[in-house]
């Protein structure tokens, strides 16, 4: 089974910016989704994103596998391990 990582953010979210920098520094791939766009808002509702930033791992059919909310280094490390 393959999976994809989605990163739900907004342009004004400072923790989102910090998490994006952390992911880039540590070579972790995630598709960024801006919840302020219509499509991003729809996707955030589909995965029940309530806080930012949120990382979501989905299977190849888009089903939720796991998620982590906020930028907490140990949680993010575990998410990508």
DRENLOLUM-256654 format. One line per field, with one value per residue: residue in three letters; residue number from 1; chain; x, y, z of N, C-alpha, C in turn. Coordinates in pm, whole numbers, plus 50000, padded with zeros to 5 digits. Layout:
DRENLOLUM-256654
res [ALA  ...]
n [NUM  ...]
chain [A  ...]
n_px [X  ...]
n_py [Y  ...]
n_pz [Z  ...]
ca_px [X  ...]
ca_py [Y  ...]
ca_pz [Z  ...]
c_px [X  ...]
c_py [Y  ...]
c_pz [Z  ...]
end
This chain:
DRENLOLUM-256654
res [UNK  UNK  UNK  UNK  UNK  UNK  UNK  UNK  UNK  UNK  UNK  UNK  UNK  UNK  UNK  UNK  UNK  UNK  UNK  UNK  UNK  UNK  UNK  UNK  UNK  UNK  UNK  UNK  UNK  UNK  UNK  UNK  UNK  UNK  UNK  UNK  UNK  UNK  UNK  UNK  UNK  UNK  UNK  UNK  UNK  UNK  UNK  UNK  UNK  UNK  UNK  UNK  UNK  UNK  UNK  UNK  UNK  UNK  UNK  UNK  UNK  UNK  UNK  UNK  UNK  UNK  UNK  UNK  UNK  UNK  UNK  UNK  UNK  UNK  UNK  UNK  UNK  UNK  UNK  UNK  UNK]
n [1  2  3  4  5  6  7  8  9  10  11  12  13  14  15  16  17  18  19  20  21  22  23  24  25  26  27  28  29  30  31  32  33  34  35  36  37  38  39  40  41  42  43  44  45  46  47  48  49  50  51  52  53  54  55  56  57  58  59  60  61  62  63  64  65  66  67  68  69  70  71  72  73  74  75  76  77  78  79  80  81]
chain [A  A  A  A  A  A  A  A  A  A  A  A  A  A  A  A  A  A  A  A  A  A  A  A  A  A  A  A  A  A  A  A  A  A  A  A  A  A  A  A  A  A  A  A  A  A  A  A  A  A  A  A  A  A  A  A  A  A  A  A  A  A  A  A  A  A  A  A  A  A  A  A  A  A  A  A  A  A  A  A  A]
n_px [50085  50057  50124  50040  50145  49981  49992  49828  49781  49796  49854  49908  49982  50209  50326  50286  50460  50702  50694  50694  50952  51102  51033  51143  51416  51467  51422  51162  50873  50572  50248  50143  49855  49656  49431  49277  49206  48942  48939  49122  48993  48771  48899  49012  48786  48699  48893  48862  49010  49098  49276  49578  49927  49840  49933  49858  49833  49746  49593  49621  49365  49276  49195  49203  49493  49664  49719  49872  49864  49963  50293  50517  50819  50900  50658  50625  50857  50800  50573  50686  50849]
n_py [49882  50218  50548  50892  51212  51485  51831  52054  52396  52755  53078  53270  53141  53097  52869  52684  52771  52725  52446  52371  52457  52288  52037  52063  52092  51842  51672  51569  51483  51646  51722  52041  52201  52471  52591  52812  52833  52750  52472  52366  52422  52255  52003  52009  51994  51740  51576  51647  51858  52063  52230  52413  52375  52077  51749  51490  51152  50966  50688  50524  50551  50776  50747  50809  50747  50822  51105  51413  51686  52023  52163  51977  51855  51583  51442  51483  51361  51095  51054  51047  50826]
n_pz [50000  49913  50037  50099  50209  50347  50410  50594  50590  50645  50499  50697  50925  51167  51309  51104  50906  51037  51062  50790  50719  50885  50775  50518  50580  50685  50478  50426  50250  50167  50054  50028  50150  50125  50345  50308  50047  49816  49734  49916  50157  50133  50132  50388  50546  50475  50592  50849  50968  51227  51353  51294  51223  51038  50979  50758  50681  50404  50234  49907  49808  49928  50186  50536  50722  50936  51156  51265  51481  51499  51564  51685  51755  51842  51789  51514  51417  51489  51332  51075  51094]
ca_px [50000  50129  50058  50078  50134  49923  50020  49727  49840  49744  49968  49932  50008  50352  50369  50287  50587  50810  50686  50740  51098  51152  51017  51241  51548  51480  51390  51032  50783  50430  50174  50086  49718  49618  49289  49206  49158  48819  48969  49186  48890  48693  48980  49028  48661  48694  48981  48826  49120  49041  49384  49691  49932  49802  49987  49767  49879  49632  49626  49607  49226  49244  49149  49289  49573  49701  49740  49933  49823  50059  50434  50588  50923  50890  50540  50652  50955  50730  50485  50765  50934]
ca_py [50000  50344  50655  51029  51302  51617  51930  52160  52520  52881  53170  53352  53051  53089  52730  52618  52811  52656  52305  52359  52468  52164  51929  52085  52066  51700  51600  51502  51533  51661  51809  52150  52239  52597  52579  52933  52819  52669  52329  52333  52424  52133  51890  52017  51944  51597  51509  51702  51940  52164  52318  52419  52289  51936  51652  51378  51046  50902  50577  50559  50586  50898  50715  50855  50648  50883  51249  51479  51826  52112  52141  51922  51778  51438  51389  51486  51256  50967  51048  51011  50707]
ca_pz [50000  49909  50110  50065  50324  50320  50513  50592  50638  50593  50481  50816  51037  51195  51329  50973  50841  51107  51026  50651  50721  50944  50677  50411  50636  50713  50354  50432  50147  50199  49964  50107  50117  50188  50380  50270  49909  49815  49730  50043  50260  50115  50178  50533  50604  50450  50689  50981  51019  51316  51396  51201  51106  51053  50884  50740  50590  50339  50145  49766  49781  50002  50322  50644  50792  51063  51149  51380  51484  51561  51534  51799  51687  51864  51720  51370  51393  51497  51214  50958  51115]
c_px [50089  50052  50114  50058  50082  49957  49919  49783  49753  49861  50002  49968  50159  50400  50373  50418  50704  50811  50733  50892  51161  51145  51121  51382  51573  51438  51264  50941  50641  50368  50105  49947  49682  49468  49209  49159  49031  48845  49032  49087  48807  48770  48997  48901  48653  48777  48963  48943  49059  49145  49497  49821  49884  49865  49891  49831  49755  49680  49598  49463  49182  49193  49251  49361  49609  49717  49810  49902  49929  50201  50506  50690  50913  50771  50562  50754  50887  50639  50562  50853  50869]
c_py [50124  50447  50788  51113  51437  51707  52043  52283  52639  52978  53250  53271  53037  52948  52651  52647  52737  52507  52283  52366  52341  52049  51941  52051  51917  51612  51515  51566  51538  51754  51915  52186  52362  52591  52704  52930  52734  52519  52283  52328  52296  52011  51892  51968  51792  51519  51564  51777  52054  52266  52310  52430  52148  51856  51535  51278  50976  50787  50617  50585  50713  50872  50757  50737  50700  51033  51296  51627  51908  52080  52107  51825  51628  51375  51382  51377  51118  50948  51000  50888  50580]
c_pz [50000  49989  50066  50190  50277  50439  50498  50662  50599  50586  50607  50939  51060  51229  51198  50901  50905  51070  50882  50643  50778  50844  50566  50459  50654  50595  50362  50328  50199  50096  50048  50056  50198  50217  50345  50125  49913  49817  49861  50158  50253  50166  50330  50603  50589  50554  50831  51047  51099  51363  51294  51278  51139  50940  50878  50643  50537  50251  50001  49723  49855  50142  50426  50710  50930  51043  51275  51368  51557  51519  51663  51741  51716  51791  51570  51334  51392  51375  51091  50976  51063]
end
